Amino acid sequence: MKKLIALLIALAVMLSALTVLVSADGEEDYVERELTIYEIETAPTIDGVIADGEYHLVSSWPLDKDEFISRGDYVQNIDVEYYMCYDENNLYFAVKAQCDGEHVARMDKSPKYVFNAHHLMTLIIPDDPARVDDAGKDVYPGQEATWSDLNSGNFAYEFTTIFSSEATGNHDANVPFATNHFMDMKSKMTFCTAHTDGYDIYEIAMPWSAMTNSKNTTALTPTEGTVFGFDSTLGLTDISGINEVIANDGYDGANGVYYGNYLYFADCYGHGAKDLRHACVVTLGGTAPVTPVDESDEESTPAEESTPAEESTPAEESKPAEESKPVTPTTGDAGIIALAVVSVIALGGAVVIKKSK
């Protein structure tokens, strides 16, 4: 028994050491995300309203928290829903983001930019972002690329949409507005934005005929198995009046310090100017699968009905997970074995870290 305990503990220590080595090798960690979306029978109406059944819900925050990247404290306490689907004409993307304070969204007016307050920045790569050429080299640039490289390379569409909160120049307040960053999707897409009942709404329809770039000159087709790269940044707070942002010509993140709250769908924006290879890999899945209804579940009476879940007080709500104390085994050798096994499993998962090239 003691030999078994010693072996398990030794294995846990080895995995722990390996984790340190992986984290200290000088390369950045990243999140690798993949998504399958499905065809929809009736095209959504791009009107600033996300109706029930109009889109397919593909992800939500914070329910799918492990799949997102975030910055700031405020973002941790809001709800966001992401929708995506397609038909023979367009790729559809929509976001519904909780906005429990004043809605602030500004159009481009240096040094206060469209991405200094509430906004949705969207990036589309009309190709597999992880594709390699015949020589085995990456087709798309990684974190080594500069903004100028990405802009001149015509690798991706990138644009920002807002629902304006103030008038600037020739633009009115409380109107949808969009601006291009990389390539021109604005003139090709249909979009609408709104601020309704404490939520910021973004809807976008992008035609398949526009889905080309410098590395893929044949437009993508809405057929099952088609792959493209996608990422988005959701800006949730107004940073336009912060002195450090103004001093940096309106850009957040000077010297690695961020003042805004952001939610990133994938990990394109977390490395260098942008790392296109770490965009979410989206695959068209054809007709959406039908989930069968288990009638026996509907007829049965759950044991919990007499005591609603909301009346109970989960222990985790009072403290974040990292602050809770680990359970100390009190059953001698068996408890030690259980703890060692849990340690091995946890550390084994920690070792599986994707690395940027």
C-alpha positions as CSV (number, residue, x, y, z in Angstrom):
1,M,0.0,0.0,0.0
2,K,2.7,2.5,0.9
3,K,4.6,1.7,-2.4
4,L,1.4,2.5,-4.3
5,I,1.0,5.8,-2.4
6,A,4.6,6.7,-3.1
7,L,4.2,5.9,-6.8
8,L,1.1,8.1,-7.2
9,I,2.7,11.0,-5.3
10,A,5.9,10.7,-7.4
11,L,3.8,10.8,-10.6
12,A,2.0,13.9,-9.4
13,V,5.3,15.6,-8.6
14,M,6.6,14.7,-12.1
15,L,3.6,16.1,-13.8
16,S,3.8,19.2,-11.7
17,A,7.4,19.7,-12.8
18,L,6.5,19.1,-16.4
19,T,3.8,21.8,-16.1
20,V,6.3,24.3,-14.9
21,L,8.6,23.4,-17.8
22,V,5.9,23.9,-20.3
23,S,4.9,27.2,-18.9
24,A,8.4,28.5,-18.6
25,D,9.7,27.7,-22.1
26,G,9.2,31.3,-23.3
27,E,6.2,30.5,-25.6
28,E,2.7,31.9,-25.1
29,D,-0.3,29.8,-24.2
30,Y,-3.4,30.0,-26.3
31,V,-6.9,28.7,-26.5
32,E,-7.7,26.6,-29.5
33,R,-11.4,26.8,-30.4
34,E,-13.5,24.9,-33.0
35,L,-17.2,25.3,-33.8
36,T,-19.7,23.7,-36.1
37,I,-22.6,25.8,-37.3
38,Y,-25.8,24.7,-39.2
39,E,-28.0,25.8,-42.0
40,I,-31.2,27.6,-41.3
41,E,-34.4,27.3,-43.3
42,T,-35.6,30.9,-43.0
43,A,-33.2,33.8,-43.2
44,P,-33.1,36.0,-40.1
45,T,-34.4,39.5,-40.4
46,I,-31.6,42.0,-39.8
47,D,-33.6,44.6,-37.8
48,G,-31.9,44.9,-34.4
49,V,-34.2,42.3,-32.9
50,I,-33.1,38.7,-32.1
51,A,-36.4,36.8,-32.2
52,D,-36.9,33.3,-30.7
53,G,-35.8,30.6,-33.2
54,E,-34.4,33.2,-35.6
55,Y,-30.8,32.0,-35.2
56,H,-29.0,29.1,-33.7
57,L,-27.4,29.8,-30.4
58,V,-23.7,28.7,-30.6
59,S,-22.2,29.9,-27.3
60,S,-23.0,32.0,-24.3
61,W,-21.0,33.7,-21.5
62,P,-20.5,32.9,-18.7
63,L,-22.0,29.4,-19.3
64,D,-19.2,28.5,-21.7
65,K,-16.6,30.5,-19.8
66,D,-13.7,28.1,-20.6
67,E,-14.0,28.7,-24.3
68,F,-13.6,32.5,-24.1
69,I,-10.9,35.0,-23.3
70,S,-11.8,38.0,-21.2
71,R,-10.2,41.1,-19.8
72,G,-11.5,43.1,-16.8
73,D,-13.8,42.6,-13.8
74,Y,-17.1,44.0,-15.2
75,V,-17.3,41.4,-17.9
76,Q,-17.4,38.7,-15.3
77,N,-20.8,39.7,-14.2
78,I,-22.8,40.1,-17.4
79,D,-24.6,37.7,-19.8
80,V,-23.7,37.5,-23.5
81,E,-25.3,35.2,-26.2
82,Y,-23.6,34.4,-29.5
83,Y,-25.6,33.3,-32.6
84,M,-24.4,32.0,-35.9
85,C,-26.0,30.1,-38.8
86,Y,-26.1,30.3,-42.6
87,D,-28.2,29.7,-45.8
88,E,-27.4,29.6,-49.5
89,N,-26.8,33.3,-49.6
90,N,-25.2,34.5,-46.3
91,L,-23.4,33.8,-43.2
92,Y,-25.3,35.2,-40.2
93,F,-23.8,36.4,-36.9
94,A,-25.5,38.0,-34.0
95,V,-24.7,39.0,-30.4
96,K,-26.9,40.0,-27.5
97,A,-24.9,41.6,-24.7
98,Q,-26.1,42.7,-21.3
99,C,-25.6,46.4,-20.7
100,D,-26.5,47.3,-17.1
101,G,-25.1,50.8,-17.2
102,E,-25.4,53.8,-19.5
103,H,-25.0,52.8,-23.2
104,V,-22.0,54.6,-24.7
105,A,-20.9,54.1,-28.3
106,R,-18.9,56.6,-30.3
107,M,-18.0,56.8,-33.9
108,D,-14.5,57.4,-35.1
109,K,-13.3,60.8,-33.8
110,S,-9.6,60.8,-32.9
111,P,-8.4,60.2,-30.2
112,K,-11.8,58.7,-29.3
113,Y,-12.3,55.7,-31.6
114,V,-15.2,53.4,-32.3
115,F,-13.6,50.7,-30.3
116,N,-13.2,52.9,-27.1
117,A,-16.7,52.1,-25.8
118,H,-19.5,49.6,-26.5
119,H,-18.8,47.8,-29.7
120,L,-18.5,44.6,-31.6
121,M,-15.3,44.0,-33.7
122,T,-15.6,41.1,-36.0
123,L,-12.9,39.2,-37.9
124,I,-13.5,36.7,-40.7
125,I,-10.8,34.7,-42.5
126,P,-12.3,33.2,-45.7
127,D,-10.2,30.1,-45.4
128,D,-8.9,27.6,-42.8
129,P,-6.8,29.7,-40.5
130,A,-4.6,26.8,-39.6
131,R,-3.9,25.8,-43.3
132,V,-0.3,25.0,-44.3
133,D,1.2,25.1,-47.8
134,D,2.8,22.2,-49.7
135,A,6.1,22.9,-47.9
136,G,4.4,22.5,-44.5
137,K,4.6,26.2,-43.7
138,D,1.7,28.2,-42.2
139,V,-0.3,30.1,-44.8
140,Y,-1.4,32.8,-42.3
141,P,0.8,34.9,-40.0
142,G,1.0,34.4,-36.3
143,Q,1.9,36.8,-33.5
144,E,5.0,38.0,-35.3
145,A,2.9,40.0,-37.7
146,T,2.5,43.7,-37.3
147,W,-0.7,45.7,-37.9
148,S,0.7,46.9,-41.2
149,D,1.5,43.3,-42.3
150,L,-2.1,42.3,-41.6
151,N,-3.6,45.4,-43.3
152,S,-1.5,45.1,-46.5
153,G,-1.7,41.3,-46.6
154,N,-5.5,41.2,-47.2
155,F,-5.8,38.0,-45.2
156,A,-9.0,38.8,-43.3
157,Y,-12.0,41.1,-43.1
158,E,-12.2,43.0,-39.9
159,F,-14.8,45.7,-39.0
160,T,-16.6,47.2,-36.0
161,T,-20.3,47.8,-35.5
162,I,-22.0,50.0,-32.9
163,F,-25.3,51.6,-32.0
164,S,-24.2,55.2,-31.6
165,S,-25.0,57.1,-28.5
166,E,-24.0,60.6,-29.6
167,A,-23.9,62.7,-32.8
168,T,-20.5,63.4,-34.4
169,G,-20.1,65.3,-37.6
170,N,-22.4,63.9,-40.2
171,H,-23.7,61.1,-38.0
172,D,-26.7,61.1,-35.8
173,A,-27.1,59.6,-32.4
174,N,-29.0,56.3,-31.8
175,V,-28.2,54.9,-35.3
176,P,-26.4,51.8,-36.5
177,F,-22.8,52.5,-37.6
178,A,-20.0,50.3,-39.1
179,T,-16.4,50.9,-40.1
180,N,-13.8,48.7,-41.8
181,H,-10.4,47.9,-40.4
182,F,-9.1,45.2,-42.8
183,M,-10.5,44.8,-46.3
184,D,-14.0,46.1,-47.1
185,M,-17.0,44.1,-45.7
186,K,-19.0,47.2,-44.9
187,S,-20.1,47.7,-48.5
188,K,-21.1,44.1,-48.9
189,M,-22.8,43.1,-45.7
190,T,-26.2,43.9,-44.2
191,F,-26.2,44.9,-40.6
192,C,-28.2,46.4,-37.8
193,T,-27.5,47.4,-34.2
194,A,-29.7,48.4,-31.3
195,H,-29.9,49.1,-27.6
196,T,-33.1,47.7,-26.1
197,D,-34.2,46.8,-22.6
198,G,-30.6,46.9,-21.2
199,Y,-29.0,44.9,-24.0
200,D,-26.8,45.8,-26.9
201,I,-27.8,44.0,-30.0
202,Y,-25.7,43.3,-33.1
203,E,-26.9,41.5,-36.3
204,I,-24.7,40.9,-39.4
205,A,-25.4,39.1,-42.7
206,M,-22.2,38.5,-44.8
207,P,-22.6,37.2,-48.4
208,W,-20.7,34.1,-49.4
209,S,-19.8,35.8,-52.7
210,A,-17.5,38.1,-50.6
211,M,-15.7,35.3,-48.9
212,T,-12.3,35.5,-50.6
213,N,-8.9,36.9,-49.6
214,S,-5.3,37.1,-50.9
215,K,-4.7,33.4,-50.1
216,N,-8.0,32.0,-51.2
217,T,-9.3,33.7,-54.3
218,T,-12.2,31.4,-54.9
219,A,-15.2,32.4,-52.8
220,L,-16.3,30.0,-50.1
221,T,-19.5,28.1,-50.8
222,P,-22.3,27.3,-48.3
223,T,-21.8,23.5,-48.5
224,E,-21.3,21.1,-45.6
225,G,-17.6,20.8,-44.7
226,T,-16.6,24.4,-45.7
227,V,-14.2,25.9,-43.2
228,F,-13.3,29.5,-42.3
229,G,-11.7,31.4,-39.4
230,F,-13.6,33.7,-37.0
231,D,-13.1,35.8,-34.0
232,S,-14.7,38.8,-32.4
233,T,-14.0,41.4,-29.6
234,L,-17.0,42.7,-27.6
235,G,-16.2,46.0,-25.9
236,L,-18.3,46.6,-22.8
237,T,-17.1,49.8,-21.1
238,D,-16.2,53.4,-22.0
239,I,-12.5,54.1,-21.9
240,S,-12.5,57.2,-24.1
241,G,-11.9,59.6,-21.2
242,I,-9.0,57.7,-19.6
243,N,-5.8,59.8,-19.8
244,E,-3.5,56.8,-20.5
245,V,-5.7,55.8,-23.4
246,I,-5.8,59.3,-24.8
247,A,-2.0,59.6,-24.4
248,N,-1.7,56.4,-26.5
249,D,-3.7,58.0,-29.4
250,G,-6.9,56.3,-28.3
251,Y,-5.6,52.8,-28.1
252,D,-6.0,50.6,-25.0
253,G,-3.3,48.2,-23.9
254,A,-0.2,50.5,-23.8
255,N,2.6,48.7,-22.1
256,G,0.4,45.7,-21.6
257,V,-2.1,47.6,-19.3
258,Y,-5.8,47.4,-20.3
259,Y,-8.5,49.7,-18.9
260,G,-11.5,48.4,-20.8
261,N,-13.5,45.2,-20.4
262,Y,-13.5,42.9,-23.4
263,L,-14.8,39.5,-24.3
264,Y,-13.0,37.6,-27.1
265,F,-14.7,34.7,-28.9
266,A,-11.4,32.9,-29.7
267,D,-7.7,33.8,-29.2
268,C,-6.8,35.9,-32.2
269,Y,-6.6,39.1,-30.3
270,G,-4.5,37.9,-27.4
271,H,-1.1,37.8,-29.1
272,G,0.8,40.5,-30.9
273,A,-1.2,42.7,-33.3
274,K,-3.4,39.7,-34.0
275,D,-2.6,36.0,-34.4
276,L,-4.7,34.8,-37.3
277,R,-3.7,31.2,-36.8
278,H,-5.6,31.2,-33.5
279,A,-8.9,32.2,-34.8
280,C,-11.8,29.9,-34.2
281,V,-12.1,27.2,-36.9
282,V,-15.7,27.2,-38.0
283,T,-17.1,24.3,-40.1
284,L,-20.4,24.3,-41.9
285,G,-22.4,21.3,-40.7
286,G,-25.4,21.2,-43.1
287,T,-28.8,20.5,-41.7
288,A,-29.0,21.0,-37.9
289,P,-29.4,17.7,-36.0
290,V,-32.7,17.0,-34.3
291,T,-32.5,16.3,-30.6
292,P,-35.0,13.6,-29.7
293,V,-37.4,14.2,-26.8
294,D,-37.3,11.7,-24.0
295,E,-41.0,11.4,-23.1
296,S,-40.3,9.4,-20.0
297,D,-38.4,12.4,-18.5
298,E,-41.4,14.6,-19.1
299,E,-43.8,12.2,-17.4
300,S,-41.6,11.6,-14.3
301,T,-41.6,13.9,-11.3
302,P,-38.1,15.0,-10.3
303,A,-37.3,14.5,-6.6
304,E,-36.1,18.0,-6.3
305,E,-39.5,19.6,-7.1
306,S,-40.4,20.0,-3.4
307,T,-37.3,22.1,-2.8
308,P,-36.5,24.6,-5.6
309,A,-32.8,24.9,-6.3
310,E,-32.8,28.6,-5.9
311,E,-33.6,28.2,-2.2
312,S,-30.5,26.3,-1.4
313,T,-27.2,28.2,-0.9
314,P,-24.3,26.7,-2.9
315,A,-21.1,26.8,-1.0
316,E,-19.2,28.2,-4.0
317,E,-21.3,31.3,-4.4
318,S,-19.8,33.0,-1.3
319,K,-16.2,32.7,-2.7
320,P,-14.5,32.3,-6.0
321,A,-13.3,28.7,-6.6
322,E,-9.6,29.7,-6.1
323,E,-10.4,30.9,-2.6
324,S,-12.1,27.8,-1.4
325,K,-10.1,25.4,0.8
326,P,-9.1,22.0,-0.6
327,V,-10.8,19.0,1.1
328,T,-8.3,17.3,3.4
329,P,-8.7,13.5,3.4
330,T,-9.3,12.0,6.8
331,T,-9.4,8.3,6.0
332,G,-5.8,7.3,6.3
333,D,-4.2,5.5,3.3
334,A,-7.4,5.5,1.3
335,G,-7.8,9.2,1.6
336,I,-4.2,9.8,0.6
337,I,-4.6,7.6,-2.5
338,A,-7.7,9.5,-3.5
339,L,-5.9,12.8,-3.1
340,A,-2.9,11.6,-5.1
341,V,-5.2,10.3,-7.9
342,V,-7.0,13.6,-8.1
343,S,-3.7,15.4,-8.2
344,V,-2.5,13.2,-11.1
345,I,-5.7,13.8,-13.1
346,A,-5.7,17.6,-12.5
347,L,-2.0,18.0,-13.3
348,G,-2.3,15.8,-16.3
349,G,-5.0,18.1,-17.7
350,A,-2.8,21.1,-16.9
351,V,0.0,19.7,-19.0
352,V,-2.2,19.7,-22.2
353,I,-1.4,23.3,-23.2
354,K,-1.4,24.4,-26.8
355,K,1.6,26.5,-27.8
356,S,2.0,29.3,-30.3
357,K,4.6,28.8,-33.0
